[in-house]
């Protein structure tokens, strides 16, 4: 019997208008009433997740959220850290040098400074607006080497970003957990940070096993949690690699695929 379902947000839980439908909201409410734990697992910062957590009533003392692609796992109500795996200022400095060499823009989330970027561009604006936060232009070379950095993202036009990804030094594969979360975002995180490892940490904390877990997602940063779960579900709009590793493919985010998963496997 499934006891926990983890949901990616963008491209999964939310439709193309970044909204929840009444059917999805109702399915989650019904599952909660049956004692099913519902957890959001997103690349977004906590601030960008909070409005949706509140809308779904997932902001109580026993609710959890995987933020920054599980770089931080928090108890929602009190923001207590359950697990963390983050980067340093030195990582951001080195990745900024590589981004400059490859000709792509970059941003980072600092624990103390918030969203920072060496140069404003439309994708920095997009990220800030999406999460309802401000950003600061900041020279990454002035970061403290040991500063806590939650994640770093190379951000640019999809074609330009694809070319840059192909030219990344091979050594970065061994140093970072990396994933393309959208056509214009490529994320760098601590090697021990991905949604799969985050779900493993959370289920251990809760005393659950992978067989009791459903994970639903669409993008490359969802792949590890879909592989980890007893039931890994890909959205119809998911990338091919995610679909290839899923146990089940549901409808798209614009066709309320998340509600279908709840109705088929939990509310049946």
N, C-alpha and C positions, 0 to 999 in steps of 0.2 A: 504493500500500500504506500502510495506516495504521501509524503508529509511536508515537503517543501518544494516550491516552484520559484525559480530565479528567472527574472525577465530583464533582458536588455531594454533600453528605452527607445532610442532613435532608430527608426526602421523596423521596430518590433512592437513594443507596447504602444507607441504613439504613431498616428497616421502621418501622411505627408504634410499635413498642416500642423504637425507637432501637437496634436490634440488627442485626448481620450474620448472614445465613443461611449455612449450609455451602455451598450451591450458589453463592452470590455470591463467597464467599471462595475456593472452588476455581477459579472462572472467572478471578479476578484472579491467582491463583497460576500457573495455566497460561499466561496471557498474559505474565506476567513471564518465565516460562521460555522463551518464544518471543522474548524481547528487546523486548517492548512496554513502553514507559514508562507507568506509571499514576500520575496526579497527582490529589490531592484539592484541590478548590477550594470553599471554604466561607466563609460569613459569620462563622463561629466564630473566636474567638481561637486562637492556636497551641496553648495549653494544652488547649482543648476538643477539638482535633483529634488530639492526640498519642496517646491510648489507641487510637483506631481506626487511626492510622498504624502503630503498633507491632503491633497485631493482624494487620494485613495485610502486615507486613514491608516497609512503605514508609518506614522510618526509617533507611535507609542513607546513606552519604556521597554517593551520586548521586541521591538522592530529593529531590523538591521539594514544597512545599505553598503554595497560595495562601490566605492567611489574611485575616480582616477584609474579605471580598469583594475580595481582591487589593490592598488597601491596602499589604500587605506580602507579598512573595514571598520565601520562605526556603529555603535548603538545610537539610533536616530535621536531619541529624546534628549539624551545627555551628552551626545557626541563623544562618548567614551571610545577609545581606540581598542578594538579587539585584536587587530593584526595590522602590521605596516611593513612595507618594503619599498623604500624610496631611494632617490638619487642624491647627488651632492652638487654644490655649485661648480665644482671642477668638471663634473660631467657636462653641465650646461655650457661651460666655457669651451670645452673640447668639441661638443656637438655644434656649437655656433661656428667655430672655425671651419668645420666640415661643410656646414650649410652654406657659408660664404663662398667656399671653394666650388661648390656645386651650383651656386646661383639660385638658391631657394630661400624663402623666408622661414623664420623660426619663432616660436614662443615657448614659454615655460610657466609652470605654476610653482611659485615659491611659497613655502609655509608661512613666511613672514611678510612678503611683499605682494602676494596674490599673483594675478596674471600679469606677466611681464613680456615685453618684446623689444628687440633692439630698434625695430622700425615698424610703424603702423602700416597695415595693408588691409585689403578687404576681408581677408580670412581671419585676421585678428578681430576686426569689427564683428564678423559673423560669430566667432566663438564667444565674445563678450556679450553680444545681444542674446544668443541662444541660452546662455546661463544667467542672464540678468545681473552681470557683474561689470565692474570697470577694469580697464587695463592701464598699465603704466609703461611708457617708453623708457627703457633702461639698458645701459651698456652692459652686456653680459660679462665683459672683461673685468667689471668692477664687483662681480659677485664674490663673496667669501668662498674659499675653496671647500669649506665644510658646511656651507649653508644647506639647509634641508630643501630639496627640490622634489616635488611630487611626481612630475613627469615633464618631458620635453617633447615638442611636436614640430616637425618640419611641415610647413603649410605653404601650398602654392597651387597654381593651375595644374589640373590632373596630368596633362601631358608632360609638363616640366617636372612635376614631382615623380612621375614614373621613371623618367630618365635619371633623376637623381638617385632614386632607390636602386636602380640597376648599377650605379657607380659607387655605392657605399662600400667603404673598406670591409673586407671579409671579417676582420677582427671584431667588428661591432656585433656580429652574430653571437660571439662567445661572451660578450660583455653585457649586452642588454636584451631585455625582452622587447620585441618590436612588433608592431601590427599597424596595418592600414585600416583605420576606422571609418574613413570616408574617402571618396576619390581625391580629396584635397587635403587630407590630414594623414600624416605618418607619425606614429607615436613611439617614443623611446621610454622605457621604464626599467626599474630595477630587474635584474635577471630573475629574481624570485617573485616577480609581480606579473600575474595575468589572471584572468577571470577563473581559469581552472584551478590554479593554486589558491586563489581567494575562496572559491567554493569548498575546496578541501579543508582550508583553515576554519571556515564557518561551520561546516558540517561536523568537524571534530569538536569545535566549541559547543555545539548543540547536541552532541552525542548521536548523530545520525550517520547513516552509511550512504554511499553514492547511489545504491539501488533505491533509496527512498527519495531521490531528488529528480526533478525535471528542470532542465535548463533550456531556455528559448532565446534564439538570437538570429542575426542576419549577416554580420560582418566578420572580418578576419579576427578582430579582437574578441569575438564570441566563440571562436573555434575551440579553445582549450576547455571552456566550461561545458560545451556541448559534448566533447569527447569524454569528459569526466562523469557526466550525469548518467544515472541509470536509464533515463530517457532523454536523449538529446534531440531537440526539435529545431528545425530550420524553417524560417519563413519562406514563402514562395519567392519573395524578392531577395532572398539571401544570395551571396556569392556562391559559385559552384563548389568551392572547396568546403564550405560549411555544409552545403547540401549533401556532399559526398560522405561526410562523417556523421550525419544525423540519422537517428533511428526512424524519424518521421518528419515529413514535410507538410506544414500546415498552409493555410491561405496567407495571402500577403498582408502587410500591415494596413493597407487601405481596404482590405476585405475582412478585417477583424479576426485575423488568424489567431491572435492570443486568446480571444474568447472561445474560439473553436477548440483549442487545446484544453482549456478548463472544462468545457462541456463534454469533451470526449473522454478525458482521463480522470477527472476529479468529480464532476457534478453528475456523471452518468447514473 
